[in-house]
Structures are given as C-alpha cells and as structure tokens.
Amino acid sequence: MTFTEKDVRYVADLANLRLSDTEIQKLAQELGAVVTYMEKLNQLDTSGVEPMAQVLYASEDETGSLRPDVERPSIPNKEALRNAAVSGAGYFKIPRVIER
C-alpha cells in the first residue's frame, strides 16, 4: 500500500504536527512499508495458535499483577498541588499546547 503526501499531511494535521516536505516524503514511504508488512503478517495462518490471555505467565493460577490491588486513600488535593508550578481553583494549570 502506498501513502500519498496528501495522506501524510492529513494524518499530521490530525496529530497537530508540523512536518517539512522532506519529513512528509520520508513518512509516506515509512507508513507504506509498515502497512505492507502488516498485510504480510495478515497472510500467516494462525488458526492453530491458542489465544493468549496473559503474556507474562504460562499457568492459570498466576496473574500478571505485581502487587495486590488494595484500596488506599488518595493524596489530598492540596498536597498534590504543592509542587505545581502554577495552580488555581484546585487544578494544575499548564500552558495551552493546542491552538487552532
């Protein structure tokens, strides 16, 4: 599959990225190569492969949790905001990063 510059510009716009013409051409080739590889992987016969429910452990009686899930009290808002550069109305304040 090939990606056109128009496709890359569209995706970059959705991601709010500013790309140079060189980067757009390079990404068009790279995205095409990724999709081509995915199409190749889709051709593999995986009908005899058991689905995996847990990647970390083979036995059913073990879990992937590294610690028990125990309810604990949360950090008070005032303490959480103590090291904030700027805060107000009980929230962290950050510079606007998306402008359109």
KOLGU-4560 file (N, C-alpha, C; in nm, 3 decimals, padded with zeros to 5 digits):
<recs>
<n_xx: 00.084 n_yy: -00.117 n_zz: 00.000 ca_xx: 00.000 ca_yy: 00.000 ca_zz: 00.000 c_xx: 00.089 c_yy: 00.124 c_zz: 00.000 mol: A seq: 1 type: MET>
<n_xx: 00.049 n_yy: 00.223 n_zz: -00.072 ca_xx: 00.126 ca_yy: 00.346 ca_zz: -00.076 c_xx: 00.049 c_yy: 00.459 c_zz: -00.009 mol: A seq: 2 type: THR>
<n_xx: 00.121 n_yy: 00.545 n_zz: 00.056 ca_xx: 00.063 ca_yy: 00.664 ca_zz: 00.116 c_xx: 00.106 c_yy: 00.783 c_zz: 00.034 mol: A seq: 3 type: PHE>
<n_xx: 00.013 n_yy: 00.868 n_zz: 00.003 ca_xx: 00.045 ca_yy: 00.990 ca_zz: -00.070 c_xx: 00.084 c_yy: 01.099 c_zz: 00.028 mol: A seq: 4 type: THR>
<n_xx: 00.143 n_yy: 01.205 n_zz: -00.025 ca_xx: 00.176 ca_yy: 01.318 ca_zz: 00.060 c_xx: 00.049 c_yy: 01.376 c_zz: 00.121 mol: A seq: 5 type: GLU>
<n_xx: -00.060 n_yy: 01.371 n_zz: 00.047 ca_xx: -00.187 ca_yy: 01.421 ca_zz: 00.097 c_xx: -00.232 c_yy: 01.341 c_zz: 00.219 mol: A seq: 6 type: LYS>
<n_xx: -00.216 n_yy: 01.207 n_zz: 00.214 ca_xx: -00.250 ca_yy: 01.121 ca_zz: 00.328 c_xx: -00.167 c_yy: 01.159 c_zz: 00.452 mol: A seq: 7 type: ASP>
<n_xx: -00.037 n_yy: 01.176 n_zz: 00.431 ca_xx: 00.052 ca_yy: 01.207 ca_zz: 00.543 c_xx: 00.019 c_yy: 01.345 c_zz: 00.601 mol: A seq: 8 type: VAL>
<n_xx: -00.009 n_yy: 01.441 n_zz: 00.515 ca_xx: -00.045 ca_yy: 01.575 ca_zz: 00.562 c_xx: -00.175 c_yy: 01.569 c_zz: 00.643 mol: A seq: 9 type: ARG>
<n_xx: -00.270 n_yy: 01.487 n_zz: 00.599 ca_xx: -00.397 ca_yy: 01.473 ca_zz: 00.671 c_xx: -00.374 c_yy: 01.415 c_zz: 00.811 mol: A seq: 10 type: TYR>
<n_xx: -00.296 n_yy: 01.308 n_zz: 00.819 ca_xx: -00.268 ca_yy: 01.245 ca_zz: 00.949 c_xx: -00.187 c_yy: 01.340 c_zz: 01.038 mol: A seq: 11 type: VAL>
<n_xx: -00.091 n_yy: 01.409 n_zz: 00.981 ca_xx: -00.010 ca_yy: 01.503 ca_zz: 01.057 c_xx: -00.098 c_yy: 01.615 c_zz: 01.111 mol: A seq: 12 type: ALA>
<n_xx: -00.194 n_yy: 01.659 n_zz: 01.032 ca_xx: -00.285 ca_yy: 01.764 ca_zz: 01.078 c_xx: -00.371 c_yy: 01.713 c_zz: 01.194 mol: A seq: 13 type: ASP>
<n_xx: -00.418 n_yy: 01.589 n_zz: 01.185 ca_xx: -00.496 ca_yy: 01.532 ca_zz: 01.295 c_xx: -00.414 c_yy: 01.525 c_zz: 01.424 mol: A seq: 14 type: LEU>
<n_xx: -00.285 n_yy: 01.496 n_zz: 01.409 ca_xx: -00.196 ca_yy: 01.486 ca_zz: 01.525 c_xx: -00.135 c_yy: 01.621 c_zz: 01.563 mol: A seq: 15 type: ALA>
<n_xx: -00.176 n_yy: 01.725 n_zz: 01.490 ca_xx: -00.126 ca_yy: 01.861 ca_zz: 01.516 c_xx: 00.026 c_yy: 01.867 c_zz: 01.505 mol: A seq: 16 type: ASN>
<n_xx: 00.080 n_yy: 01.804 n_zz: 01.399 ca_xx: 00.224 ca_yy: 01.802 ca_zz: 01.374 c_xx: 00.256 c_yy: 01.893 c_zz: 01.257 mol: A seq: 17 type: LEU>
<n_xx: 00.366 n_yy: 01.962 n_zz: 01.269 ca_xx: 00.416 ca_yy: 02.043 ca_zz: 01.158 c_xx: 00.535 c_yy: 01.969 c_zz: 01.100 mol: A seq: 18 type: ARG>
<n_xx: 00.523 n_yy: 01.925 n_zz: 00.976 ca_xx: 00.629 ca_yy: 01.848 ca_zz: 00.912 c_xx: 00.682 c_yy: 01.921 c_zz: 00.790 mol: A seq: 19 type: LEU>
<n_xx: 00.811 n_yy: 01.906 n_zz: 00.766 ca_xx: 00.872 ca_yy: 01.963 ca_zz: 00.646 c_xx: 00.837 c_yy: 01.873 c_zz: 00.527 mol: A seq: 20 type: SER>
<n_xx: 00.860 n_yy: 01.924 n_zz: 00.407 ca_xx: 00.833 ca_yy: 01.844 ca_zz: 00.287 c_xx: 00.917 c_yy: 01.717 c_zz: 00.286 mol: A seq: 21 type: ASP>
<n_xx: 01.041 n_yy: 01.728 n_zz: 00.332 ca_xx: 01.129 ca_yy: 01.610 ca_zz: 00.338 c_xx: 01.073 c_yy: 01.506 c_zz: 00.435 mol: A seq: 22 type: THR>
<n_xx: 01.027 n_yy: 01.551 n_zz: 00.551 ca_xx: 00.970 ca_yy: 01.458 ca_zz: 00.650 c_xx: 00.843 c_yy: 01.393 c_zz: 00.596 mol: A seq: 23 type: GLU>
<n_xx: 00.764 n_yy: 01.467 n_zz: 00.523 ca_xx: 00.640 ca_yy: 01.412 ca_zz: 00.467 c_xx: 00.672 c_yy: 01.303 c_zz: 00.367 mol: A seq: 24 type: ILE>
<n_xx: 00.769 n_yy: 01.326 n_zz: 00.281 ca_xx: 00.807 ca_yy: 01.223 ca_zz: 00.183 c_xx: 00.861 c_yy: 01.099 c_zz: 00.253 mol: A seq: 25 type: GLN>
<n_xx: 00.944 n_yy: 01.119 n_zz: 00.353 ca_xx: 01.001 ca_yy: 01.006 ca_zz: 00.427 c_xx: 00.892 c_yy: 00.927 c_zz: 00.499 mol: A seq: 26 type: LYS>
<n_xx: 00.799 n_yy: 00.998 n_zz: 00.565 ca_xx: 00.692 ca_yy: 00.930 ca_zz: 00.637 c_xx: 00.598 c_yy: 00.857 c_zz: 00.542 mol: A seq: 27 type: LEU>
<n_xx: 00.575 n_yy: 00.910 n_zz: 00.424 ca_xx: 00.490 ca_yy: 00.841 ca_zz: 00.327 c_xx: 00.549 c_yy: 00.705 c_zz: 00.293 mol: A seq: 28 type: ALA>
<n_xx: 00.681 n_yy: 00.701 n_zz: 00.274 ca_xx: 00.748 ca_yy: 00.574 ca_zz: 00.244 c_xx: 00.744 c_yy: 00.480 c_zz: 00.365 mol: A seq: 29 type: GLN>
<n_xx: 00.772 n_yy: 00.534 n_zz: 00.483 ca_xx: 00.777 ca_yy: 00.451 ca_zz: 00.604 c_xx: 00.639 c_yy: 00.395 c_zz: 00.639 mol: A seq: 30 type: GLU>
<n_xx: 00.535 n_yy: 00.478 n_zz: 00.630 ca_xx: 00.400 ca_yy: 00.430 ca_zz: 00.659 c_xx: 00.359 c_yy: 00.322 c_zz: 00.560 mol: A seq: 31 type: LEU>
<n_xx: 00.395 n_yy: 00.341 n_zz: 00.434 ca_xx: 00.366 ca_yy: 00.240 ca_zz: 00.333 c_xx: 00.434 c_yy: 00.108 c_zz: 00.364 mol: A seq: 32 type: GLY>
<n_xx: 00.560 n_yy: 00.115 n_zz: 00.410 ca_xx: 00.634 ca_yy: -00.006 ca_zz: 00.445 c_xx: 00.571 c_yy: -00.076 c_zz: 00.564 mol: A seq: 33 type: ALA>
<n_xx: 00.525 n_yy: 00.000 n_zz: 00.663 ca_xx: 00.461 ca_yy: -00.060 ca_zz: 00.781 c_xx: 00.333 c_yy: -00.131 c_zz: 00.741 mol: A seq: 34 type: VAL>
<n_xx: 00.250 n_yy: -00.066 n_zz: 00.661 ca_xx: 00.123 ca_yy: -00.128 ca_zz: 00.620 c_xx: 00.149 c_yy: -00.250 c_zz: 00.532 mol: A seq: 35 type: VAL>
<n_xx: 00.247 n_yy: -00.243 n_zz: 00.447 ca_xx: 00.283 ca_yy: -00.360 ca_zz: 00.364 c_xx: 00.325 c_yy: -00.476 c_zz: 00.452 mol: A seq: 36 type: THR>
<n_xx: 00.402 n_yy: -00.449 n_zz: 00.556 ca_xx: 00.445 ca_yy: -00.555 ca_zz: 00.648 c_xx: 00.325 c_yy: -00.611 c_zz: 00.724 mol: A seq: 37 type: TYR>
<n_xx: 00.233 n_yy: -00.527 n_zz: 00.765 ca_xx: 00.113 ca_yy: -00.574 ca_zz: 00.834 c_xx: 00.030 c_yy: -00.663 c_zz: 00.742 mol: A seq: 38 type: MET>
<n_xx: 00.021 n_yy: -00.627 n_zz: 00.615 ca_xx: -00.052 ca_yy: -00.711 ca_zz: 00.520 c_xx: 00.016 c_yy: -00.847 c_zz: 00.506 mol: A seq: 39 type: GLU>
<n_xx: 00.149 n_yy: -00.846 n_zz: 00.508 ca_xx: 00.224 ca_yy: -00.972 ca_zz: 00.501 c_xx: 00.196 c_yy: -01.058 c_zz: 00.624 mol: A seq: 40 type: LYS>
<n_xx: 00.193 n_yy: -00.996 n_zz: 00.742 ca_xx: 00.164 ca_yy: -01.069 ca_zz: 00.866 c_xx: 00.022 c_yy: -01.125 c_zz: 00.864 mol: A seq: 41 type: LEU>
<n_xx: -00.072 n_yy: -01.052 n_zz: 00.805 ca_xx: -00.210 ca_yy: -01.100 ca_zz: 00.797 c_xx: -00.225 c_yy: -01.225 c_zz: 00.713 mol: A seq: 42 type: ASN>
<n_xx: -00.127 n_yy: -01.255 n_zz: 00.629 ca_xx: -00.132 ca_yy: -01.375 ca_zz: 00.545 c_xx: -00.092 c_yy: -01.501 c_zz: 00.621 mol: A seq: 43 type: GLN>
<n_xx: -00.033 n_yy: -01.485 n_zz: 00.739 ca_xx: 00.010 ca_yy: -01.602 ca_zz: 00.817 c_xx: -00.110 c_yy: -01.680 c_zz: 00.868 mol: A seq: 44 type: LEU>
<n_xx: -00.097 n_yy: -01.813 n_zz: 00.868 ca_xx: -00.202 ca_yy: -01.899 ca_zz: 00.920 c_xx: -00.184 c_yy: -01.912 c_zz: 01.071 mol: A seq: 45 type: ASP>
<n_xx: -00.274 n_yy: -01.852 n_zz: 01.146 ca_xx: -00.267 ca_yy: -01.858 ca_zz: 01.292 c_xx: -00.382 c_yy: -01.941 c_zz: 01.349 mol: A seq: 46 type: THR>
<n_xx: -00.444 n_yy: -02.021 n_zz: 01.265 ca_xx: -00.560 ca_yy: -02.098 ca_zz: 01.311 c_xx: -00.524 c_yy: -02.199 c_zz: 01.420 mol: A seq: 47 type: SER>
<n_xx: -00.402 n_yy: -02.249 n_zz: 01.424 ca_xx: -00.362 ca_yy: -02.346 ca_zz: 01.525 c_xx: -00.298 c_yy: -02.284 c_zz: 01.648 mol: A seq: 48 type: GLY>
<n_xx: -00.296 n_yy: -02.154 n_zz: 01.657 ca_xx: -00.233 ca_yy: -02.085 ca_zz: 01.769 c_xx: -00.338 c_yy: -02.048 c_zz: 01.872 mol: A seq: 49 type: VAL>
<n_xx: -00.315 n_yy: -02.091 n_zz: 01.996 ca_xx: -00.409 ca_yy: -02.061 ca_zz: 02.104 c_xx: -00.403 c_yy: -01.912 c_zz: 02.138 mol: A seq: 50 type: GLU>
<n_xx: -00.518 n_yy: -01.851 n_zz: 02.161 ca_xx: -00.517 ca_yy: -01.710 ca_zz: 02.204 c_xx: -00.451 c_yy: -01.698 c_zz: 02.340 mol: A seq: 51 type: PRO>
<n_xx: -00.381 n_yy: -01.588 n_zz: 02.362 ca_xx: -00.314 ca_yy: -01.566 ca_zz: 02.490 c_xx: -00.395 c_yy: -01.468 c_zz: 02.574 mol: A seq: 52 type: MET>
<n_xx: -00.421 n_yy: -01.508 n_zz: 02.698 ca_xx: -00.492 ca_yy: -01.420 ca_zz: 02.789 c_xx: -00.392 c_yy: -01.343 c_zz: 02.876 mol: A seq: 53 type: ALA>
<n_xx: -00.274 n_yy: -01.399 n_zz: 02.896 ca_xx: -00.173 ca_yy: -01.336 ca_zz: 02.981 c_xx: -00.036 c_yy: -01.360 c_zz: 02.920 mol: A seq: 54 type: GLN>
<n_xx: 00.035 n_yy: -01.257 n_zz: 02.893 ca_xx: 00.164 ca_yy: -01.269 ca_zz: 02.829 c_xx: 00.273 c_yy: -01.308 c_zz: 02.927 mol: A seq: 55 type: VAL>
<n_xx: 00.264 n_yy: -01.264 n_zz: 03.051 ca_xx: 00.372 ca_yy: -01.283 ca_zz: 03.146 c_xx: 00.382 c_yy: -01.422 c_zz: 03.205 mol: A seq: 56 type: LEU>
<n_xx: 00.269 n_yy: -01.491 n_zz: 03.221 ca_xx: 00.269 ca_yy: -01.617 ca_zz: 03.294 c_xx: 00.202 c_yy: -01.727 c_zz: 03.214 mol: A seq: 57 type: TYR>
<n_xx: 00.258 n_yy: -01.847 n_zz: 03.223 ca_xx: 00.203 ca_yy: -01.961 ca_zz: 03.149 c_xx: 00.092 c_yy: -02.032 c_zz: 03.226 mol: A seq: 58 type: ALA>
<n_xx: 00.100 n_yy: -02.037 n_zz: 03.358 ca_xx: -00.001 ca_yy: -02.112 ca_zz: 03.433 c_xx: -00.122 c_yy: -02.024 c_zz: 03.464 mol: A seq: 59 type: SER>
<n_xx: -00.236 n_yy: -02.089 n_zz: 03.480 ca_xx: -00.360 ca_yy: -02.016 ca_zz: 03.502 c_xx: -00.374 c_yy: -01.958 c_zz: 03.642 mol: A seq: 60 type: GLU>
<n_xx: -00.305 n_yy: -02.018 n_zz: 03.741 ca_xx: -00.323 ca_yy: -01.972 ca_zz: 03.879 c_xx: -00.237 c_yy: -01.851 c_zz: 03.914 mol: A seq: 61 type: ASP>
<n_xx: -00.148 n_yy: -01.811 n_zz: 03.826 ca_xx: -00.069 ca_yy: -01.691 ca_zz: 03.849 c_xx: -00.131 c_yy: -01.576 c_zz: 03.771 mol: A seq: 62 type: GLU>
<n_xx: -00.108 n_yy: -01.457 n_zz: 03.816 ca_xx: -00.160 ca_yy: -01.340 ca_zz: 03.746 c_xx: -00.045 c_yy: -01.246 c_zz: 03.709 mol: A seq: 63 type: THR>
<n_xx: -00.075 n_yy: -01.149 n_zz: 03.626 ca_xx: 00.025 ca_yy: -01.053 ca_zz: 03.585 c_xx: 00.040 c_yy: -00.939 c_zz: 03.683 mol: A seq: 64 type: GLY>
<n_xx: -00.037 n_yy: -00.940 n_zz: 03.791 ca_xx: -00.027 ca_yy: -00.831 ca_zz: 03.888 c_xx: 00.104 c_yy: -00.843 c_zz: 03.964 mol: A seq: 65 type: SER>
<n_xx: 00.168 n_yy: -00.732 n_zz: 03.981 ca_xx: 00.293 ca_yy: -00.732 ca_zz: 04.055 c_xx: 00.269 c_yy: -00.709 c_zz: 04.204 mol: A seq: 66 type: LEU>
<n_xx: 00.151 n_yy: -00.663 n_zz: 04.240 ca_xx: 00.114 ca_yy: -00.645 ca_zz: 04.381 c_xx: -00.037 c_yy: -00.657 c_zz: 04.390 mol: A seq: 67 type: ARG>
<n_xx: -00.087 n_yy: -00.687 n_zz: 04.508 ca_xx: -00.232 ca_yy: -00.695 ca_zz: 04.521 c_xx: -00.296 c_yy: -00.557 c_zz: 04.501 mol: A seq: 68 type: PRO>
<n_xx: -00.415 n_yy: -00.557 n_zz: 04.447 ca_xx: -00.489 ca_yy: -00.434 ca_zz: 04.426 c_xx: -00.563 c_yy: -00.401 c_zz: 04.554 mol: A seq: 69 type: ASP>
<n_xx: -00.507 n_yy: -00.310 n_zz: 04.631 ca_xx: -00.562 ca_yy: -00.274 ca_zz: 04.760 c_xx: -00.606 c_yy: -00.128 c_zz: 04.755 mol: A seq: 70 type: VAL>
<n_xx: -00.727 n_yy: -00.104 n_zz: 04.803 ca_xx: -00.778 ca_yy: 00.033 ca_zz: 04.807 c_xx: -00.701 c_yy: 00.113 c_zz: 04.912 mol: A seq: 71 type: GLU>
<n_xx: -00.658 n_yy: 00.233 n_zz: 04.872 ca_xx: -00.587 ca_yy: 00.321 ca_zz: 04.964 c_xx: -00.645 c_yy: 00.461 c_zz: 04.951 mol: A seq: 72 type: ARG>
<n_xx: -00.631 n_yy: 00.542 n_zz: 05.054 ca_xx: -00.681 ca_yy: 00.679 ca_zz: 05.042 c_xx: -00.596 c_yy: 00.757 c_zz: 04.942 mol: A seq: 73 type: PRO>
<n_xx: -00.660 n_yy: 00.845 n_zz: 04.868 ca_xx: -00.586 ca_yy: 00.923 ca_zz: 04.770 c_xx: -00.514 c_yy: 01.039 c_zz: 04.837 mol: A seq: 74 type: SER>
<n_xx: -00.424 n_yy: 01.100 n_zz: 04.762 ca_xx: -00.349 ca_yy: 01.215 ca_zz: 04.812 c_xx: -00.444 c_yy: 01.334 c_zz: 04.817 mol: A seq: 75 type: ILE>
<n_xx: -00.443 n_yy: 01.407 n_zz: 04.925 ca_xx: -00.529 ca_yy: 01.526 ca_zz: 04.932 c_xx: -00.492 c_yy: 01.626 c_zz: 04.821 mol: A seq: 76 type: PRO>
<n_xx: -00.591 n_yy: 01.694 n_zz: 04.770 ca_xx: -00.572 ca_yy: 01.787 ca_zz: 04.659 c_xx: -00.463 c_yy: 01.890 c_zz: 04.690 mol: A seq: 77 type: ASN>
<n_xx: -00.465 n_yy: 01.944 n_zz: 04.808 ca_xx: -00.368 ca_yy: 02.047 ca_zz: 04.846 c_xx: -00.226 c_yy: 01.993 c_zz: 04.839 mol: A seq: 78 type: LYS>
<n_xx: -00.207 n_yy: 01.869 n_zz: 04.884 ca_xx: -00.074 ca_yy: 01.807 ca_zz: 04.881 c_xx: -00.031 c_yy: 01.778 c_zz: 04.737 mol: A seq: 79 type: GLU>
<n_xx: -00.124 n_yy: 01.734 n_zz: 04.654 ca_xx: -00.092 ca_yy: 01.704 ca_zz: 04.515 c_xx: -00.048 c_yy: 01.830 c_zz: 04.441 mol: A seq: 80 type: ALA>
<n_xx: -00.107 n_yy: 01.944 n_zz: 04.474 ca_xx: -00.076 ca_yy: 02.069 ca_zz: 04.406 c_xx: 00.043 c_yy: 02.143 c_zz: 04.467 mol: A seq: 81 type: LEU>
<n_xx: 00.099 n_yy: 02.090 n_zz: 04.575 ca_xx: 00.206 ca_yy: 02.159 ca_zz: 04.647 c_xx: 00.326 c_yy: 02.192 c_zz: 04.556 mol: A seq: 82 type: ARG>
<n_xx: 00.366 n_yy: 02.104 n_zz: 04.467 ca_xx: 00.482 ca_yy: 02.127 ca_zz: 04.382 c_xx: 00.445 c_yy: 02.177 c_zz: 04.242 mol: A seq: 83 type: ASN>
<n_xx: 00.320 n_yy: 02.210 n_zz: 04.221 ca_xx: 00.279 ca_yy: 02.260 ca_zz: 04.090 c_xx: 00.342 c_yy: 02.396 c_zz: 04.063 mol: A seq: 84 type: ALA>
<n_xx: 00.389 n_yy: 02.415 n_zz: 03.942 ca_xx: 00.445 ca_yy: 02.545 ca_zz: 03.904 c_xx: 00.337 c_yy: 02.652 c_zz: 03.912 mol: A seq: 85 type: ALA>
<n_xx: 00.219 n_yy: 02.620 n_zz: 03.859 ca_xx: 00.105 ca_yy: 02.711 ca_zz: 03.862 c_xx: -00.020 c_yy: 02.628 c_zz: 03.889 mol: A seq: 86 type: VAL>
<n_xx: -00.103 n_yy: 02.675 n_zz: 03.981 ca_xx: -00.229 ca_yy: 02.605 ca_zz: 04.006 c_xx: -00.336 c_yy: 02.709 c_zz: 04.034 mol: A seq: 87 type: SER>
<n_xx: -00.460 n_yy: 02.665 n_zz: 04.026 ca_xx: -00.570 ca_yy: 02.754 ca_zz: 04.055 c_xx: -00.700 c_yy: 02.677 c_zz: 04.056 mol: A seq: 88 type: GLY>
<n_xx: -00.792 n_yy: 02.715 n_zz: 04.142 ca_xx: -00.923 ca_yy: 02.651 ca_zz: 04.153 c_xx: -00.912 c_yy: 02.501 c_zz: 04.178 mol: A seq: 89 type: ALA>
<n_xx: -00.803 n_yy: 02.460 n_zz: 04.243 ca_xx: -00.786 ca_yy: 02.319 ca_zz: 04.276 c_xx: -00.732 c_yy: 02.232 c_zz: 04.164 mol: A seq: 90 type: GLY>
<n_xx: -00.676 n_yy: 02.294 n_zz: 04.058 ca_xx: -00.626 ca_yy: 02.220 ca_zz: 03.943 c_xx: -00.485 c_yy: 02.265 c_zz: 03.908 mol: A seq: 91 type: TYR>
<n_xx: -00.412 n_yy: 02.177 n_zz: 03.837 ca_xx: -00.285 ca_yy: 02.217 ca_zz: 03.777 c_xx: -00.316 c_yy: 02.307 c_zz: 03.659 mol: A seq: 92 type: PHE>
<n_xx: -00.238 n_yy: 02.411 n_zz: 03.640 ca_xx: -00.252 ca_yy: 02.497 ca_zz: 03.523 c_xx: -00.127 c_yy: 02.477 c_zz: 03.437 mol: A seq: 93 type: LYS>
<n_xx: -00.149 n_yy: 02.457 n_zz: 03.308 ca_xx: -00.041 ca_yy: 02.436 ca_zz: 03.215 c_xx: -00.059 c_yy: 02.528 c_zz: 03.096 mol: A seq: 94 type: ILE>
<n_xx: 00.049 n_yy: 02.557 n_zz: 03.023 ca_xx: 00.034 ca_yy: 02.640 ca_zz: 02.904 c_xx: -00.049 c_yy: 02.568 c_zz: 02.798 mol: A seq: 95 type: PRO>
<n_xx: -00.124 n_yy: 02.644 n_zz: 02.722 ca_xx: -00.202 ca_yy: 02.587 ca_zz: 02.612 c_xx: -00.105 c_yy: 02.529 c_zz: 02.509 mol: A seq: 96 type: ARG>
<n_xx: -00.128 n_yy: 02.405 n_zz: 02.468 ca_xx: -00.040 ca_yy: 02.340 ca_zz: 02.371 c_xx: -00.110 c_yy: 02.317 c_zz: 02.237 mol: A seq: 97 type: VAL>
<n_xx: -00.240 n_yy: 02.325 n_zz: 02.234 ca_xx: -00.314 ca_yy: 02.304 ca_zz: 02.109 c_xx: -00.384 c_yy: 02.434 c_zz: 02.074 mol: A seq: 98 type: ILE>
<n_xx: -00.344 n_yy: 02.491 n_zz: 01.964 ca_xx: -00.407 ca_yy: 02.613 ca_zz: 01.918 c_xx: -00.447 c_yy: 02.596 c_zz: 01.773 mol: A seq: 99 type: GLU>
<n_xx: -00.570 n_yy: 02.625 n_zz: 01.745 ca_xx: -00.618 ca_yy: 02.617 ca_zz: 01.606 c_xx: -00.705 c_yy: 02.734 c_zz: 01.578 mol: A seq: 100 type: ARG>
</recs>
